[in-house]
Structures are given as structure tokens and as C-alpha cells.
Amino acid sequence: MAVAAAESRTVHSLQQSWLVRLFDYKPFLIFLCLLPAAGFLLVFLSYPLGLGIWLAFTDTRIGRVGHFIGFENFESLWYDRVFITSVWNTLLYTGVATAGKFALGLWLALLLNNHLPFKSLLRAIILVPWIVPTVLSAIAFWWIYDPQFSIISYVLVDVLGWRDTYIDFLGQAWPARWSLIAANIWRGIPFVAISLLAGLQTISPSLYEAAMLDGANAWQRFRHVTLPMLMPILAVVLTFSVLFTFTDFQLVYAITRGGPVNATHLMATLAFQRGIPGGQLGEGAAIAVAMIPFLVLATLFSYFGLARRKWQQGEDND
Amino acid sequence: MTDQTLSQRPHLTDKESTGVIDWSSGPRRFVTLYLPLSIFVLVLLFPFYWMAITAIKPNGELLDYKNNNPFWVKSPTLENINKLLFQTDYPQWLWTTMMVAAVATALSLFASVLAAYAIQRLKFKGSQYVGLAIYLAYLVPPSILFIPLATLIFQLGLFDSPLALILTYPTFLIPFCTWLLIGYFKSIPYELEECAMMDGATRLQTLWRITLPLAMPGLISAGIFAFTLSWNEFIYALAFIQSAEKKTVPVAVLTQLVEGDVYHWGSLMAGALLGSIPVAILYSFFVDYYVASLTGAVKE
């Protein structure tokens, strides 16, 4: 009996050690650890990305399997005025909003880099527009841009008396575009400012002292010390900002839904419009795929920006 | 000695001896620093004030600027909030959003911790390329994925089910969390894990007993980020969910509270405000982690 007990114990410990050894076997462990993340990303990211490119070359509709039709979707889009407008809108939106976000965000970061009372509270408050769901703050902007009850118009007309009529923010093409860009800048400033502030804080004060001793004035110190030192982080933040502004959907969908008369559609909102409510999955996918070349350009820019600082996985960086 | 040097250089003030040189004086400092800063804060916060004040205005005051100052409210009312909570599916939407965000966050954290551990600690041939691939995955925006994902979701029979959102949100959460956690793991000294392994702990025990407790701040901030990102997600929720009662808050406020051409601005604003509050509370508790990891993630 004692022998049996001893035997079962060795069998048990053998089994355990076999399992333990398997889980300590590095290749197996690596495989096991990467499995959940890789599985998710392959099924729900890589596969749809490929599927999207395939769909762009078919005439798929909701509830009907599509056939390969070559470049027909892209050809018809080329002559589609709404699509061309959406491309110009997207470029304008990305260009102006990014420039605005960076100019104002950098300014705010420089202001916050001073000695200030309640600094951390201030930083927390400034991040709020970035935390709150975009759609919900977009609804607030929708109300701010209301043709009859806009608070901006009220201030301009009834308080300051600078204008005679209320502004029709969203009813005409150009005012609507500028209104959307303003809302996007408002939402983007906090992220840019807080990230650039982190970059500013890593710049050693002795560099400024050295520059001052050499007689550099404030602008020269900014131009020749702050800006070059900030460049790497600026490149990364810029890429993210360009990427997310270019593919923005929520703000435009919430405030104008592409109107008035399709004048403010971005490529993303037009893809949605045609693809989901319109049911033309193939055409929607083609519009989405048309964004990819721009995104690849932005990503390459980011890659080379990062490469200058060495990729974070590098062995001996820092 | 120090007194002497100070008196020899009377133009230096206290501030300058702290390292950051600042020669601007009172009024100039006001114009170049405090004035623009207060304008920034005012503009950044105004929409929230406007949301809040609209949410508690009675309809009479809301639509009459001639007799009422629109910046203030004379007789605040809870009617809009009452209507929102008891005459719409708002509590249901809140619950769905919270559930979807929590489950998606938990799933993503689980997958990200393991992936970040494999990439950063079990260094293997090509681990940096896996890291790069995950970084690139973060750059693929939902705007180009939602159409093919919609067909995939339809084929899987998940259309109009919260599971569709729970399974698709990790596509942007996992890359982000993994990226953040890789940076965090790197800041933990490897010697601690080596000690544990010398004492006979297996790698998984080391991960569970040593690395994870040390990485708690990183995990918390990754969790907050993930929860906020899923709470804010819009395009997938708009495309994959159809029935009114299964929608998430951002989608439902925009699509269900607007009836035809009549905008009930009071309840719309109340809905937007209430939908922002859970994230705002979460954020205010962990704001230090949040700012630190945001700045850390960008610096890495």
C-alpha cells in the first residue's frame, strides 16, 4: 500500500513537471503568449483589411454576393463630383485643422511650461475635451452652431453689435466647412499640447542658458533650441494627428452628416453613407481603400521620424 | 558668501535662481502668459458649461434670448434629465455601453499583457518586428475597416449583438495597450525576475507574482485608456447595431433622441452630459496615471 502511494506520487509529480516544463519551454511560451493578441488582430484586423481591398474591386451589395469588376468602382468614382468634393474636403480639413491644432497646441504647451500655480489641476482641466466622447461634444457644437439659437451669433449680434444677422453656420457649404474645422481644432488642442509639454519638459534649461549667454533672443531660442529638440516628438504626434484627422468620421457625421447637399462629406463619411445605409458595400469599400495611399505616406513619415530616435524595441537605446 | 553674490547681482530674482530663466515682469507676464492661458481654458471648457446650462434650462428660457440672459438660468429644472432617464431607454444604453467597454477592456488587457511580456521579456528572434507590426496595427483606422468588418460580422451571425462590439473593439485596444505595456515593462528591472527564476519560479509564476504586481500602475493606465477608447467608439457601434435598445450611448444620443426636425436640445444636452460623466469620473480618479502614461507613451 505504501508502495502504491509512493508510485502515484511520483506519477503525479512527473506529470506536473512535464506540464511545468512545457510551460517553461520558451518557444511554446512565446507562442502561447502571442496567441490571443495575434489571433484577434489577424481575424478582426488583417483579414478585414484584405477583404476590404477585395470588396473594392467587386460590386457587392448588402445581401448580394459581388463579382469581380476590376477598376469599375474607381472609374465611376473618378467622375463622381461628390467623391471628388469629399477628397478635397478631406485634404482641406486635415491640412487646416492639423496646422491649427499644432500652432495653438504648441502655444498652449509653451504657456504651460512656465511656473504656474495649480499646474497639475490646469493640465487635468485642459485634457477634458479630449476625454469626453467626441460625438457628445460634437452635439454641443451642433447646438452652438444652431442657426436660430447660436450662442456665438447671440454674442456677436446682441451683445457686441458687430453683426446685424445671425450666422447660418451649417446651412451653407463654406461656413459649414470652417465650423467643422473649428470644432476639430478645439478637440485636438489638448492632446497636442499635453504631448508637446512632455517634450518641452525634457529639454535641459542649461541649453537655454547657453543660448542666452550667446546673445540669442526669445525667437532665436525658440527657433534654434526648442524646435530642434522637440522635432522627434513633434513628428510622432504630427503623424498620429494627421492620420486621425484624415480618417475622422464622428465629428462630421454628428454635426452635419455630410450636408448641406453633400458639401461637407469627408471620405470616411461618404464611404459610410454609400456602404451601410446605401447598401453599396463595394463602392463604399472603394472609397475607404482610396484613403490608404494617403495613410501609407503618413505612416512612412512616422516610421522615419521614429527611426531617428531608434525603435523602442532596440537593444541598447536610451 | 551667498548673500554677497546675490547683492552683487541685484537684478536676479528668486525665480531665476530656480533654473528657468524668466525676465518678464508683472504686467508683461500677465499679457503674454495669464491672459492667453485663461482664454484657452475658457474656450476649451465653454462647450461643457453650455451643455450643462442647456440641460437644466426649462424650454421657455431655452428658446427666448430676448428676455433671458442665455448664459444663466433663472429657474433650473430637472425635467430634461427626468425625461431622459424615465421616458427613453437611456439607462439601458448606459448599461450596454458600460458592459461592452468593460468586457472589451478586460479581453484586451489579458491579450496585451501576454503579448507585451512575450515581446519585451521573452526576447526572441524577430520580436522587434512583432512589436513593429503591433505598432502598425494601431495605425489602421476603423474608418477603412468598418465595411469589411460589417460583412464579416454578418457572416458570423453577430449583427445587432453586443458581442460584435466586444470582439471588434480589441482591434484598436490591443495594439494601444501592448504598446503602452511594452514601455512599462521595460522600466521594471529585469534582475527582480531573474532572482525569482533562480529561486525556482517558472516563467509564468514570475509573470504573475513579480512582473504584474510591479506593472500595476501601467496596467491601470492601460485599462483606463482602453475603457475610455471603447466608451468613445462610434463608427463600429453605428454600423453593427440596429435595434434602438441595444445601442451604445454616443450612437443612441445622436440617433434616438432626435425626432424628425424637432430637436429637444434640453434632453439632447442632458444625454450628452450624462454620457460624458462616467468617463470624466474615471479620469478624475486616475488623472495622474493618465497624464503620466500619455506623456510616457508619446516619449517612448
Interface residues (C-beta under 8 A of the other chain):
Chain A: V20 F23 D24 K26 P27 L29 I30 L32 C33 L34 L35 P36 A37 A38 F40 L41 F44 L45 Y47 P48 L49 L51 G52 L55 T60 L104 W107 L108 L111 L112 N114 H115 L116 S120 L122 R123 A124 I125 I126 L127 V128 P129 I131 V132 P133 T134 V135 L136 S137 I139 A140 F141 W143 I144 D146 F149 I151 Y154 D158 W186 I189 P190 I194 S195 L197 A198 G199 T202 P205 Y208 E209 M212 I233 V236 V237 L243 F244 T247 D248 F249 Q250 Y253 A254 M267 A268 A271 F272 G275 I276 L281 G284 A285 A288 V289 M291 I292 L295 T299 S302 W311 Q312 Q313 G314
Chain B: K15 T18 G19 V20 I21 D22 L33 P36 L37 F40 V41 V43 L44 L45 P47 F48 W50 M51 T54 L62 L63 Y65 P70 F71 L107 F110 A111 S112 L114 A115 Y117 A118 I119 Q120 L122 F124 S127 Q128 V130 G131 L132 I134 L136 A137 L139 V140 P141 P142 S143 I144 L145 F146 I147 P148 L149 A150 T151 L152 L167 T168 P170 T171 I174 P175 T178 I182 G183 K186 T202 R203 L204 T228 W231 N232 F234 I235 L238 A239 V249 P250 V251 V253 L254 W265 L268 M269 G271 A272 L273 G275 S276 V279 A280 Y283 S284 V287 D288 Y290 V291 L294 T295 G296 V298 K299 E300
